[in-house]
């Protein structure tokens, strides 16, 4: 059995040969080697549900375009006489500027968009903080405005629920927890079994 990581895996993939990809490959190889040494079967690699791979899920109009921060490089003449890295590290200011280009894919960044655009009193928050919004399923009409206006794609609709009473209702409940883009399916499944409320 062979394991490979780094550029030898990335060459021909059409992806840029980046250190971060090589490090990720190395980590996966280490876990796979450990699995084989323990005599366990290797599992096919899958993308976690909470990783957004489709930029169409995100509202890119909220992200101004910033060019990648250019890293300094050693002049070609001096590269023969030194063992220093050819591509120089970012300064602290450059690193902060480059980090600001992050889209926070699938992670609530407390932008307040959902809270502001909701036409009903569905979204509440005690503090303006990442993931601390809650959607009241009793009031949500499923208009999906919050989903459309979420910059990071952390909001997600759920299917319609058929109640025993014959009423069909659209519940778009979301669990906006850090790192997850809305999976409150269990709470939704329990809605039909809750006692009726006094009106």
Secondary structure, DSSP 8 states (H G I E B T S, - for coil): -----THHHHTTSSS---HHHHHHHHHHHHHHHHHHHTT---------TT----GGGS-GGGS---------B--HHHHTT--S-SB----HHHHHHHHTT---TTS-----HHHHH-SSTTEEESS--TT-EEE-TTT-----HHHHH-TT--------EE-TTS-EE-----B--TT-----HHHHHHHTTS-----
